[in-house]
Amino acid sequence: MNITDFKNPFRPGAGHMPPYLAGREKEREEFLRLLEQETILENLVLTGLRGVGKTVLLETFKPLAQERGWQWVGTDMSESTSISEEKIAERLITDLAVITSNWVVQSQTVQGMGFRPDVERRDYVLDYQSLRSIFNATPGLVSDKLKCVLEIVWQAMRSKKSGGIVFAYDEAQNLSDHAEKEQYPLSLLLDVFQSIQRKNIPFMLALTGLPTLFPKLVEARTYSERMFRVVFLDRLTPEQSREAIKKPIEKENCRVRFNDTSVNTVIQVSGGYPYFIQFICREVYDVWIQRMREGRQAAVPIAEICRKLDTDFFAGRWSRATDRQRDLMIVISTLPNCDTEFTIQEIVEQSKSGPEKPFRSSNVSLVLAALAEAGLIFKNRHGKYSFAVPLLGEFIKRQQENDNQPSLF
C-alpha cells in the first residue's frame, strides 16, 4: 500500500469508537456480572477522568446486554434534563417510548348493563402518547406517576417474556437537585429505581460521568452507596497502550509503522489515556503522509503535536481560570503527586517554596471549590483532591517553560 493511499484509522473525538479497544476486559466482565442479577441489587456507575474512554466503553456494553435479552435505552444526560422532576420524568418516558412504541397491549373496560356486564377489550400500543397519558392520569407526585409508567411497561414486557431494561445515561454528573426551587430530579431518579427494583422489576441504571458523579449520588441519597457498583476507569497500561497504537496500523496494513522508540514516545506523552493516544497517532500519520508526499523522511514531530494538543484540548479550560486560580494550579503542578491525589496541606506547604505569596489553608479551600465548580478539580470522598483533566499538570509545566523563555527583543 502506498502511504498516500493510507486511510488514517485513528479517531480522536468525544465518544468516537476507536479502531481497536485495548484493555477493559475486567470492566466488561463486571458489567456482565451485573446483568446476571436475578434481583437488581447493584446498578452501574462508570467513572473516570475525561479521555479515559467512558462513553466508548458504555457503547460497547450495549450489544453485550442485547445479546442476553436486555433492552437498552438512554442518551446523554444534559443539564437541561436536570432542571426539574418533570424534566427527568420526560427524559425517561421519551427514551422508553423508543423500544415500547410497537408493543401492542390490551386494556379492559367493563360497562354495567343490568346484571350482565359487557366486557370490552381494546388494543393499543405503548407509544409516547400512551405512556404520557398513563403518567398524566396517575394521581400523586411525579415519582408516583413515573413508577406507575415503569410498572405498566414491565407488565407488558413480562407478557412478552422479555428481559429487563438497561437505562444508560452518559455525562450523568450533570444531574443535581435544586433545593432552592424545591426540585429534586436526582433524588427522584434514585427513589424511583430503588422502589421498582425492590418489586423485583429488572430495570437497571448504568450511569457514566466524571469522578464527581458518585459523591453527588451519595449526597442526594445515602443509600446510593449500596445501590451502585462503582467502576473507575484508569489509564491504559503500557502494554494495552502499545496495542491501541499498533493494532489499527496492522489492520490497515500500512507500510510505514512506528518503531519501538516511537511507540514508547507516544505512550509516555499520552500517559496511557485513550483519547491522547488517538490524538497523537492521528497527528503523526497526517504529518507522515504529508512529508512523504513531499519526498521527506517520516519522523515523529512530538513537540509540534504537544503544542497542538495544548491548543485543542487544554487551552480552553486553562483560559477559564482566574489569575489566582492559575497560581494555585501552578503550585499543584510542582507536587510530585500532582497527577494522582493531593491535600490542602500539601498545597500550602508547597506554596511556601515558591516565589509568590504563600497560600493559607482557607484560601486554598475557597480556590479549590471554585476550580471544582469550573470542572478543573474534583474532591473525592476521602477529602483529597485531583485534577479533573488528565495530564493537566504536564500542560501547566509546559506553559511555565514557555513563559520563562527569554525574549528575542
N, C-alpha and C positions, 0 to 999 in steps of 0.2 A: 504493500500500500504506500502510495506517495504521501508524504507528510501534509501536503497541501490539500489532500482529499480526506484527511482525518477529521472526523466529527468529534469535537470536544465533548466527552461524556460527563464532565463534572458540572454540577448544577448548584451553586450556592444560592440559597434563597430561603425565605421563611416557609418552612413546611414542605419544600420540594423534595421528592423522593430521590435519594442518591442512587447512582448506578449500582452500588454494592453496599448493602447494610452490614457493616462489620460489628462483631460483638453482639451484645444484648440478648444472648441466649438465656441467661438467668432471669432476665426481666420477662421474656416470653413465657418461660416455664412458670413463673409466679402468676402471670395472668391466666394461664390455662388452669392452674390450681384453683383460682377464684371462680372460674366458670364451672368447676365440678362441685361447688357447694350445693347441697340439697336445700338448705335454707340459707339465704344470704345473710351472713353474719359480718362479712367484710366487704367493703367497697374499695375501689382502687383510687389512690392519689399518686400520680406520676409527676414527679417534680425534679427540678434542677435548674441550673443557670441557662440563660439564653445561649443557643448554639450547640447544646448537647444532643439535640435530636428528639425532643419530647413529642412534637407534632408528628414527625415521621414515624416514630415507634407506635404511637397511638393508631395511626393509619394502618400499620401492619397487623395490629390486633383485630381489626375489623373482619378480615377473611377467616381468621382463626375462630372467632366467635360464630360466624355464619356457618362454617363447616360443621359446627357442633350443635346446630339447630337454634341458635340465638338470633333474634332480630337486633338491628343496630340503628340507633338514631342519634342525632347530635350535630353540633356545629361549633363555631367559635362563640364563647360567652362574652359578648360585648358589654361595655359599661352601661349602655342604654338598657340592656336586659335587666340590670340590677337596680333600676331606679325605684321600682315598686313591686309589691307582691303580685299585683295584677299582671305586670310585665313578665315576671318569671313564669307565671302560670301560662300566659300566652305563648311563651317560648316552648314550653313542654308540649302543649296541645298542638302547636304548629308542627313540631317535629314528629309527634306521634302520628299525625294525620298522613304523613308520607307513607307509612307502612300499613295503616289501617284503612285507607281510603277505598280499597277494593274488597274489604271484608263485608260480606252480607250477613246481617244478624236479623233475628226475628223478635218483634215485640208482640205483646198480647194485650188486647183491650177487651174487657168484659163489660157488656152493656145489659143491664137488668131488663128483662121483658117478661113480666108476670113471674111465674115460678120457674121459668126456664130461661136462664141467661144465654145470650148469644155470645159466642167467643170469636172474636175477630183477630186473626193473625196477619201481621203486616211486616213485610221485609223492608229493611233499609240498610244503607251502607254507613260504616263508621268513618265518614269523611270529616273534613274540618268543621263543616256546618253542624253535623250531628254531635261531634264532641263538644263544640261550643254551646250548643243548645242544652246538652246534659249539664255542662258547667253552670250555665246561667239559671237553669231550673232547680238546681240543688240549693236548699237553704243552708245558711250558716256562713262561716268565714271562708276566705279564699282557700285556706288549707282544706276545709271540709269539701268544698266543691272540687278541688283538684284530686283529692283522694277518691271521690266518687267516680270521676272520669277514669282514673287509673284502674279501679276495681272492675268497672264495666269492660274496659279493654282486656283485662285479664280473663274475665268470664268468656269473652269471645275467643281469646287465644286458646283457652283450655278446651273449648268445644272443638277446636281445630287440631287439638293435640300438638300445639306448637310449643317451643321452648320459651325461654324468658326474653327480656329486652335489656340490652346494654344502652344506657343513656350516657353518651360520651361527649364531654364538653372540654374544649381546648381554651386556653387563656382564662381559666377559672379563677385566677387571682383577682379578676375584675369584680367578682361577687362581693357584696358587702351589705350590711344592714344600715339603716338610716334612722336612728332613734329620734333625732330631732324632728323628723317628718312622720314618726310613728309607722314606718315602713320597714319590714324585716324580711326581705326576699331570700337572703341566705339562710336564715333560721327556718323559714317556711320550707325551703328545699330539703333541709336536713330532717325536719319534723315529718314531712310527708313520706319520705323514703324510709325513715325508721319505722313509721306506722305500718306501711304496706308490707314491709319485709317481715314485721312481726306476725303478719297474717299469712306468711309463707308464700307470698307472691314474688316470683323470681325476677324482679326489676332491679338492676344493679347500676350504680353510678360509677363512671370512670372519668375522673377529673384530672386534667393536666394543667400545670401552671408553675410559676416561679416559686422559690422556696418560701415566699410569704403566704402561700395558699394554706398550708396545713395549720399554722398558727391562727389564721383567720377562722378556719373551721372550728377549732377548739375554743376560740374566744366566743364564737356565736353559740355553740352548744358543747358543753364539756364532754358529753358522751361521744363526741366525734372521735376522740382518741381510740375508743373501742369499735367504732363504726367503720374505720378505714384502715387499709393496709397501705402504708406509705412506701413507695419505691423511689429512691433517689438516683437519678441518672447522673453518673460522673463522666469524666473524660475517658476516652478510649485508652487502653494500654498501648505501649509501643508496638506490640505485635498486631493488635487489632488495627492500629493506625496504619501500619505497613500494608495490611490487607486492603484497607479503604483506599490507599494510594495506588497500589499495583494492580488489583483485580480489574478495575474498569479499563485500564490501559491494555491489559492482556485480552480482555473480552473484545475490544475494538481492533486488536491485532495491529496496533500502531508500531512502526519500525523504530521510532525514537522513544526511548524509555528512560526513566530515572535510573541512575546508578545508585549504589548503596549510599554514597556520600550525599547525593541529592535527596534521597528518601529520608535519611536521618535529619537533614536540614529542615525539611518540611515538617517532620514530626516535632522537632524542637521548637520551631517558630509557631506552629499551630497549637502546641500544648496538648495535643490529643483531642481537641474539640472538633467534632464532625463538620460544623459549619466552616471553620477556618481551614480545615483540610480541603474541603470543596473549593473554597475561595482561592487559596494559594495554588492548588493544582490547575484550576481553570485558567488563572492568570499566566501560569508557567507555560501551559500549552498554547495559549493565544500568542504569547511572546515568541515561543519557539517556531510556530507556524509562520509568523511574520518574518522572523530573522532568516529562516531557511528559504523563504520566497525571495529574499534579498541576497541569498548566497552567503550569509554569515553563519558562524558556528552557534549551535544552541548552547545556552547556559542558563542557570537559574538566577534571575535578577532579584534576589531576595530583598535587597534594600528598597528597590523601587516598589515591589509588591507590598512590603510592610507600610510604605508611605501611602499607597492606595488603600490598604486595609484601614489605616488610621483615618483617612478621609471619609471612606464609605461607611465604616462601622462605628468608630469611636468618637469622631469629632462632634457629631450632632449631640451626643449625650454629654460630652465634656462641656460644650457651649452652654448647656442649660444650668450649669453650676455657677454660683456666685464666686467672687474672688476668695472670700473667707472659706467657702466650702472646698474650693480647689486647694487652698493652703492645707486644709486638713487631709485631703486625699493624697497630697504630695507627701505629707508625713507618713501616712499609712503605707504608701508605696515603698518607703525605705525600710519597713519592717521585714525581717526575713520570712515571716509567715503571712505576708500580705495577700497571697493567693489562696489561703485557706481560711483561718479564723483569727480574729484579734479582739482584744478587750479595750475598754475605755482607758484602763490604767496603762496598758502598753502604749497607747497613742500618746497619753500625757507624758510618760517618761521619754518616749522617742522625740517628742516636740522640744524637749529641753536641750537637745543636742543640735538643733537646727539654728539657722541664722535669724529666723523670725521670732516674734514674741511667743513664748510657750503657751499652750492651751491649758486651761483649767478643766477639771472634770465636768463642771456644769456646762461650760462652753461646748465641750466635745459631745455631751449628751444632746444638746439642742441642735448642733450641726448635723449629727448623725441622724436625728429624727427627720430633719429637712431633706437629707440625702435619701433616706428611705422613702419619703414621700415622692421624691423625684425618680425613684426606681434605680438608684445607683448603689445603694447599700441595703442589706436586709439583716434583720436580727433574728437569730434562732431562739428556740425555747429555753436554751440554757444561758441566755444573756450575753452571748458572744455575737460578733458581727462579721460579715463577709461582704466583699464586693459582689453586687448583683450582676455585674457584667464580667464575663470571663476574660482573663489576661488584661484587665484594666490597669493593674499595677505596672505591667510592662509598657503599656501605652504611655502612662504618666512619666515613666523614666525616660522614654524617648522624647517626650515633649520637653522635659527638663534639659536633656542633652542638646536639643535644638536651640532652646532659649539661651544656653550657655556658650553657643558657638560665637567666636569673635567676629565682629562686624568687619566687612570688607572696605568700609568707607569711614 
